[in-house]
Amino acid sequence: MYGRYTQDLGTFAKDEAARLRLQEGDTPRPRRPSELLEYTQGRCATCRVCTLQCQRFLISKVGEDWVFLILLGLVMALVSWAMDFAIATCLQAQKWMYGGLDTNVLLQYMAWVTYPTVLITFSAGFTQILAPQAVGSGIPEMKTILRGVVLKEYLTLKTFVAKVIGLTCALGSGMPLGKEGPFVHIASMCAALLSRFLSLFGGFYENEARNIEMLAAACAVGVGCCFAAPIGGVLFSIEVTSTFFAVRNYWRGFFAATFSAFIFRVLAVWNKDEETITALFKTRFRLDFPFDLQELPAFAVIGIASGFGGALFVYLNRKIVQFMRRQKTINRFLMKKRLLFPALVTLIISTLTFPPGFGQFMAGQLTQKDTLVTLFDNQTWAKQGISDEFEYLGILEAWRHPRSNVFVTLVVFILMKFWMSALATTIPVPCGAFMPVFVIGAAFGRLVGESMAAWFPDGIHTDSNIYRIVPGGYAVVGAAALSGAVTHTVSTAVIVFELTGQISHILPVMIAVILANAVAQSLQPSLYDSIIRIKKLPYLPELGWGHHEKYNVRVEDIMVRDIHYVTLNCKYRDLQQVLHSTKMKNLPLVESAESMILLGSIERTQVGALLSNQLSPQRRLLTLRQKVLSEDGHQLSDSSIRFQISTETSSGTPARPALRKPLKPALKRVPSSPADSPPGDSADHTGIALKSLFCANTATEPAEAQGTAYHKAKRVRISIVRLYPLPCPMAPPQILEWEEHQLDQLVDFSSAKIDPAPFQLVEHTSLHKTHTIFSLLGLDHAFVTSIGRLVGMVSLKELRKAIEGSLTGKGVKVRPPLASFRDSTASTTEADTTALRQLWDRHQHHHMPREAGPGGDDDDDTPK
């Protein structure tokens, strides 16, 4: 039954290689390729051949993965550095305008508000006109694309330009927006465009599986070059975009992300922004005693509170979008005035952050980068809540207010930035939410750290040595915890280690991030899954917290039982009814309506092609011609024969055949009787008059072809055309009658492409296993069979409803809870046993063709 090896595979490979070498030694050396012959002549023949071979070698190496990844990392590093430079220039221009008008507060307010409003409005308008697909983060769309769903216009050059320019203007306005999510989208578009460009050198870049692998690596590059965090970028991209990740793509992500982050930091050194390659937000926490073990409960409190805060942020963001969509009056107004909403939101946020106004209570004049630098500071801002005891230096002065202490400023900052960020991320511009949430988490951690420093001014260490509390460490923990809670990732811990350049607080950070994820995942989906639900993208939700009861649900509890199918002996009328009654992209093909044996699946387009071909006008015309020919009996009549006489003149100078033109017939006449037709070999010329007419230049006299005739000569060609009578067109009632007759014929599936092995599940497959299979293979539907018979179908829609706990949807059969679990305790029912016996007895009479075994036709495994 199974083949067996007669010798070791390594020995066989060595013997085969030796045999091939001997065979090559007996054959003569192959001649030099014909395309190299022109390079082997002349003085520099050797150089030309070497150059051509080097060119071919380089072109072949373009297909290597490492070349593609280097190009991807280099391009993304340049894009990231250029965008950061442009964003910093825009923010500096706003500060210059604000500082230059310090004599008039009203003019300062106008400059502070107008500048970001113009930038946001331009970003929204430019993106809406050029590519609306560039709006938003981009991670939800990439999560859907990596699952195998095709989203049009999301990875094009037009979207790339709109995303880069729109994101630069949005971040340059100073609004609480981020760039990590959009950079994942930008890197993916860059990878797609590079694949199209490099496909000119070889077709290997057109492979769909290869493109998916490169997109997965591009997502890591986007995060790596954004924060100069290659390790955290790879882990973060895997967590937010993939349910299952192929380990073979691991090195691609690390290689490209590391190279991109290296070039990004080298460009900063080259521009003299940094002295050497360092972390973006370098901290200087003490390493000998970073924290006391008694501080761990405070870090745990930060994690739990960040979990609730992250769930609240996702909930608030979703409710804002749903409110604007459900209010028909507001939605209709905003659809007409698309630029009014972003301008209004920017005006409100800019007004609240105006430094002489309410912004003085929330450090309104600081940018996001400056805010993080101050929050990660390792000095204590206040003791006992009195702000006068600390000497504020530089940008730290923004957190000081003469009428309040730092605690009030931090609380106001957290509360205001929380709803501002949730509102700002709904603006229709390219933007992300990671960086604003990161800043809010850092502020919350700083608040807890300052509170601990105020409660324990001398530290809480019991030994003789005194180690004071470092509030900056609490800020790092809070930033990682809140951002991890919003995105449902643990890799934010690694990102903060690479951002700060220190891992002294690795234990508190991991504790806080894990607790924050535990709380947030039990309350709300991640921000990206929430956006997927809002946009109604075809994606499968995760089996997260609170879904333990779904392990006892089976496919038979959620499958659609009333499905449309195509039988093997159906008529074209049945195909027409199926197309009109369902919108399924793949239809099951069964043996008959009685047996329901699943034979395969056929695409909807193939069914439509079969039906349109059967009712095509060409087929109708062919039917009419056959009918006319059968009535005439293939007889020639006087009205079906015509003469064509053409005259050609040849001059004494022979002309090249390529310059000759077909000559027009000089005389046409229809004979009045059969006697007028020329005698002789008339059958040889029948039906070739059109060919003679348009290709007269190909037939020449022998003397003319040899160029020996120098006198003018005339040639007369007479040809006979047999003209079959054209059938009269059908009237509409006749067409309708003919179509009805065609629809009653049996379908011929010989020209259709049928999938003989569609993916199937048995009815007792658990929901957890079904979810795993759909996620791993990227399926959108699967047929459910029982003993080979089609009993239902499960699609993403039913699976999503089952996971979300809404099994009462249309078309989904609801069974009592744990019905399948109770049925599993019983043995196979008598009905199933009877059906199995009938199916087995039936197939005993139908011998299926199979390949002969290694032993030949006489080899049989049945017992004698």
Sequence and secondary structure as in RCSB ss.txt:
>XXXX:A:sequence
MYGRYTQDLGTFAKDEAARLRLQEGDTPRPRRPSELLEYTQGRCATCRVCTLQCQRFLISKVGEDWVFLILLGLV
MALVSWAMDFAIATCLQAQKWMYGGLDTNVLLQYMAWVTYPTVLITFSAGFTQILAPQAVGSGIPEMKTILRGVV
LKEYLTLKTFVAKVIGLTCALGSGMPLGKEGPFVHIASMCAALLSRFLSLFGGFYENEARNIEMLAAACAVGVGC
CFAAPIGGVLFSIEVTSTFFAVRNYWRGFFAATFSAFIFRVLAVWNKDEETITALFKTRFRLDFPFDLQELPAFA
VIGIASGFGGALFVYLNRKIVQFMRRQKTINRFLMKKRLLFPALVTLIISTLTFPPGFGQFMAGQLTQKDTLVTL
FDNQTWAKQGISDEFEYLGILEAWRHPRSNVFVTLVVFILMKFWMSALATTIPVPCGAFMPVFVIGAAFGRLVGE
SMAAWFPDGIHTDSNIYRIVPGGYAVVGAAALSGAVTHTVSTAVIVFELTGQISHILPVMIAVILANAVAQSLQP
SLYDSIIRIKKLPYLPELGWGHHEKYNVRVEDIMVRDIHYVTLNCKYRDLQQVLHSTKMKNLPLVESAESMILLG
SIERTQVGALLSNQLSPQRRLLTLRQKVLSEDGHQLSDSSIRFQISTETSSGTPARPALRKPLKPALKRVPSSPA
DSPPGDSADHTGIALKSLFCANTATEPAEAQGTAYHKAKRVRISIVRLYPLPCPMAPPQILEWEEHQLDQLVDFS
SAKIDPAPFQLVEHTSLHKTHTIFSLLGLDHAFVTSIGRLVGMVSLKELRKAIEGSLTGKGVKVRPPLASFRDST
ASTTEADTTALRQLWDRHQHHHMPREAGPGGDDDDDTPK
>XXXX:A:secstr
     SS HHHHHHHHHHHHHHHHHHS      GGGGGGSSSTTHHHHHHHHHHHHHHHHHTTSHHHHHHHHHHH
HHHHHHHHHHHHHHHHHHHHHHHHHTTT HHHHHHHHHHHHHHHHHHHHHHHHHH GGGSB SHHHHHHHTTT  
 TTSSSHHHHHHHHHHHHHHHHTT S BSHHHHHHHHHHHHHHHHHHHTTT GGGG HHHHHHHHHHHHHHHHHH
HHT HHHHHHHHHHHH SS  GGGHHHHHHHHHHHHHHHHHHHHHTTS SSS  TT     SSS   GGGHHHHH
HHHHHHHHHHHHHHHHHHHHHHHHHH HHHHHHHHHSTTHHHHHHHHHHHHHT TTTGGGGTTTT  HHHHHHHH
T SS   BTTBGGGS   GGGGGG BTTB HHHHHHHHHHHHHHHHHHHTTSSSB BSHHHHHHHHHHHHHHHHH
HHHHH TT S  SSS     HHHHHHHHHHHHHHHHHT STHHHHHHHHHS  TTHHHHHHHHHHHHHHHHHH  
 HHHHHHHHHT S      TT GGGGG BHHHH B S   EETT BHHHHHHHHHH   SEEEEES TTT BEEE
EEEHHHHHHHHHHHT HHHHHHHHHHHHHHHHTT   GGGEEEEEEEEEE SS   GGG     EEEEE  SSGG
GS  S  GGGTT HHHHHHTGGG   HHHHHT   S EEEEEEEEEE         HHHHHHHHHHHHTSB  GG
GS EESS  EEETT BHHHHHHHHHHHT SEEEEEETTEEEEEEEHHHHHHHHHT TTSTT     TTHHHHHHT
S   HHHHHHHHHHHHHHHTS      BTTBTT   S  
